[in-house]
Every structure is written in C-alpha cells, then in structure tokens.
Amino acid sequence: MRRGLLSLREVVATGGPFRALRRPRWAMTLLRSAPGLRLRTAEPADIPLLARWRTDPRVLEFYAGRDRPLDEAGVRARYFCPHRDPTTGRFYEYRACVAETGSGPVGFVQYYRLPRADAGLFGCSPEERAYAVDLFLGEPARWGHGLGSRLLALVRDHLVERRDARRIFADPRVENLRSVRALEKAGFRKVQLLAARSVHEGDRADCWLMEYP
Ligand SMILES: CC(C)(COP(=O)(O)OP(=O)(O)OC[C@H]1O[C@@H](n2cnc3c(N)ncnc32)[C@H](O)[C@@H]1OP(=O)(O)O)[C@@H](O)C(=O)NCCC(=O)NCCS
C-alpha cells in the first residue's frame, strides 16, 4: 500500500483522516422502494451474506463464474473500496446495493458511472451521464418469479431520478437468457453484440450490450 500524504481526491473518496468523526462512509441508505421491495446501499454488516452468495456455485454459474468465488476479504476489497478508472487513474462513482423483501435480503445490485474504457466501447462520450448495472438474486429459489425485473426497474428509476442518468447499460452474456429477458422486462433493449466481451469459466463469452432507454 502507498504511504504518505493523501491527495485531495483520495481524502474525499476515502473519508480522509477525520472520517471517524463523520457519518460512516458505508452507512446504509435506503435508495428506493416499491411494494414489498427495497433497494438500499450495502454496508459492512452485509459482508458475510454477500460472501455466502458470492461463493455459492449455483449463483456463480451465472454470475462471475464458478472459478471466481469471492470470500469475505474479496467482498470487502471489491465492494467496499473506492473504484479507480484504470484508464485515467481517477476515482469514479460506484455503489454496491442490497435488495430486500419483507423476508430480508434477497439480492445484490451494483451500479457505477461508466469508466472511460467502457464509455468508448459502449459508444458514449465520457462526459455523458452513463451508468452500468448488474445484479443477482442470492437464493436460486427466487429466480424466475419476476423479482429480478422489478429490482432492475427500481435501480433504473433511482439512477434516472436521483443520479440524473441519461443512459444505463448492462452487458449480460448472450447465453444468460433469463438475465437478458429480465432486462428486457425492465425496459432495456439489445443494442449491440459484444463478441468475446468476457471470460466466463475459462471460455470467451459473447455479451449483449443492452441499454435503457
Ligand atoms: C438474472 C436474475 C437477476 C433475473 O431475475 P429473475 O427474478 O429470475 O427474473 P424475472 O423472473 O423477472 O424474469 C425472467 C424472465 O426470463 C424468462 N426465462 C427464464 N429462463 C429462461 C430461458 N432459459 N430462456 C428464455 N427465457 C427465460 C422468464 O420466463 C422470465 O420472463 P417472462 O416473465 O416474460 O416469462 C436472476 O435470475 C438471477 O439472479 N440469476 C443468477 C445470476 C445472474 O444471472 N445474474 C445476471 C448476470 S448479468
């Protein structure tokens, strides 16, 4: 880890040396709700649950791949640290969220302002307010009952109304028909085939670039 003085940008992004005196950076905030469904920011207390989901092979088969589980340390590093754009080195807006129904947490959503490399690939300028989203429901028994598309609609509306998003992207693997369909139900449309966009369980996978509106 780099030592020495923090830059102003890092002070803002990390909370700086006085963060203990302020509201905790990762304190939970309710982002949006609909009948029986809430979208809130993830908090450190969620780490064991997120790690359980992110090591479940049934979830990993569709999300990230069974060869890329995340334990608690991995979850902390991936979801609870500031994110830097590899192209510019700048921090960008990133938010890890938990979805809850009346019975408790049911899934994970992340959204982020598009980093420069993806903005180029997705055909928008870095200045546009473009975001990307992805998600999973942590319990396979919940799949296929309309929850995922409702959750996507919730995050979509949060981004449009509260983050002033002009464009929202997702890039599911072409093979993930349920995910593609859930996105379509939430108003996303296929705009481009991204050949060999991702590596899934060791194989190159084609993805759909999908966009709202
Ligand atoms: C993707 C996910 C969030 C979608 O949530 P969900 O609650 O299952 O989705 P919904 O029930 O809202 O919609 C699924 C749609 O796909 C359809 N579907 C399911 N399996 C399908 C298949 N094999 N082929 C075509 N359509 C299929 C369903 O019939 C439904 O459409 P319909 O309502 O028009 O009938 C959830 O399934 C999940 O977490 N999957 C595992 C992780 C994952 O794939 N994450 C996305 C990574 S990009």
The ligand as an SDF file (V2000), in Angstrom:
LIG
                    3D

 48 50  0  0  0  0  0  0  0  0999 V2000
  -30.8720  -12.6530  -13.6380 C   0  0  0  0  0  0  0  0  0  0  0  0
  -31.8460  -12.5400  -12.4770 C   0  0  0  0  0  0  0  0  0  0  0  0
  -31.4630  -11.3520  -11.5920 C   0  0  0  0  0  0  0  0  0  0  0  0
  -33.2340  -12.2750  -13.0710 C   0  0  0  0  0  0  0  0  0  0  0  0
  -34.1730  -12.2190  -12.0250 O   0  0  0  0  0  0  0  0  0  0  0  0
  -35.4910  -13.1390  -12.1090 P   0  0  0  0  0  0  0  0  0  0  0  0
  -36.3470  -12.7830  -10.9650 O   0  0  0  0  0  0  0  0  0  0  0  0
  -35.0840  -14.5580  -12.2340 O   0  0  0  0  0  0  0  0  0  0  0  0
  -36.0970  -12.6240  -13.4930 O   0  0  0  0  0  0  0  0  0  0  0  0
  -37.6390  -12.4220  -13.8610 P   0  0  0  0  0  0  0  0  0  0  0  0
  -38.4400  -13.5370  -13.2750 O   0  0  0  0  0  0  0  0  0  0  0  0
  -38.0100  -11.0430  -13.5290 O   0  0  0  0  0  0  0  0  0  0  0  0
  -37.5950  -12.5380  -15.4570 O   0  0  0  0  0  0  0  0  0  0  0  0
  -37.0170  -13.6750  -16.0370 C   0  0  0  0  0  0  0  0  0  0  0  0
  -37.6010  -13.8870  -17.4050 C   0  0  0  0  0  0  0  0  0  0  0  0
  -36.7510  -14.7940  -18.1120 O   0  0  0  0  0  0  0  0  0  0  0  0
  -37.5220  -15.8580  -18.6060 C   0  0  0  0  0  0  0  0  0  0  0  0
  -36.6460  -17.0160  -18.6710 N   0  0  0  0  0  0  0  0  0  0  0  0
  -36.1990  -17.8010  -17.6750 C   0  0  0  0  0  0  0  0  0  0  0  0
  -35.4060  -18.7750  -18.1670 N   0  0  0  0  0  0  0  0  0  0  0  0
  -35.3700  -18.5780  -19.4970 C   0  0  0  0  0  0  0  0  0  0  0  0
  -34.7500  -19.2660  -20.5610 C   0  0  0  0  0  0  0  0  0  0  0  0
  -33.9620  -20.3340  -20.3460 N   0  0  0  0  0  0  0  0  0  0  0  0
  -34.9270  -18.7980  -21.8170 N   0  0  0  0  0  0  0  0  0  0  0  0
  -35.7060  -17.7090  -22.0490 C   0  0  0  0  0  0  0  0  0  0  0  0
  -36.3230  -17.0170  -21.0730 N   0  0  0  0  0  0  0  0  0  0  0  0
  -36.1660  -17.4650  -19.8250 C   0  0  0  0  0  0  0  0  0  0  0  0
  -38.6550  -15.9900  -17.6140 C   0  0  0  0  0  0  0  0  0  0  0  0
  -39.7230  -16.7170  -18.1760 O   0  0  0  0  0  0  0  0  0  0  0  0
  -38.9830  -14.5420  -17.3930 C   0  0  0  0  0  0  0  0  0  0  0  0
  -39.6620  -13.9580  -18.4740 O   0  0  0  0  0  0  0  0  0  0  0  0
  -41.2820  -13.8250  -18.5100 P   0  0  0  0  0  0  0  0  0  0  0  0
  -41.6980  -13.1780  -17.2410 O   0  0  0  0  0  0  0  0  0  0  0  0
  -41.5430  -12.9970  -19.7350 O   0  0  0  0  0  0  0  0  0  0  0  0
  -41.8180  -15.2210  -18.6040 O   0  0  0  0  0  0  0  0  0  0  0  0
  -31.8860  -13.8600  -11.6280 C   0  0  0  0  0  0  0  0  0  0  0  0
  -32.4320  -14.9130  -12.4000 O   0  0  0  0  0  0  0  0  0  0  0  0
  -30.5090  -14.2460  -11.1260 C   0  0  0  0  0  0  0  0  0  0  0  0
  -30.0550  -13.7460  -10.1280 O   0  0  0  0  0  0  0  0  0  0  0  0
  -29.8220  -15.1700  -11.8610 N   0  0  0  0  0  0  0  0  0  0  0  0
  -28.4910  -15.6460  -11.4670 C   0  0  0  0  0  0  0  0  0  0  0  0
  -27.4190  -14.5560  -11.5900 C   0  0  0  0  0  0  0  0  0  0  0  0
  -27.4560  -13.8410  -12.9400 C   0  0  0  0  0  0  0  0  0  0  0  0
  -27.6700  -14.4310  -13.9830 O   0  0  0  0  0  0  0  0  0  0  0  0
  -27.2020  -12.5300  -12.8810 N   0  0  0  0  0  0  0  0  0  0  0  0
  -27.1860  -11.6900  -14.0470 C   0  0  0  0  0  0  0  0  0  0  0  0
  -25.8210  -11.5590  -14.5790 C   0  0  0  0  0  0  0  0  0  0  0  0
  -25.7830  -10.4230  -15.9650 S   0  0  0  0  0  0  0  0  0  0  0  0
  1  2  1  0
  2  3  1  0
  2  4  1  0
  2 36  1  0
  4  5  1  0
  5  6  1  0
  6  7  2  0
  6  8  1  0
  6  9  1  0
  9 10  1  0
 10 11  2  0
 10 12  1  0
 10 13  1  0
 13 14  1  0
 14 15  1  0
 15 16  1  0
 15 30  1  0
 16 17  1  0
 17 18  1  0
 17 28  1  0
 18 19  1  0
 18 27  1  0
 19 20  2  0
 20 21  1  0
 21 22  1  0
 21 27  2  0
 22 23  1  0
 22 24  2  0
 24 25  1  0
 25 26  2  0
 26 27  1  0
 28 29  1  0
 28 30  1  0
 30 31  1  0
 31 32  1  0
 32 33  2  0
 32 34  1  0
 32 35  1  0
 36 37  1  0
 36 38  1  0
 38 39  2  0
 38 40  1  0
 40 41  1  0
 41 42  1  0
 42 43  1  0
 43 44  2  0
 43 45  1  0
 45 46  1  0
 46 47  1  0
 47 48  1  0
M  END
$$$$
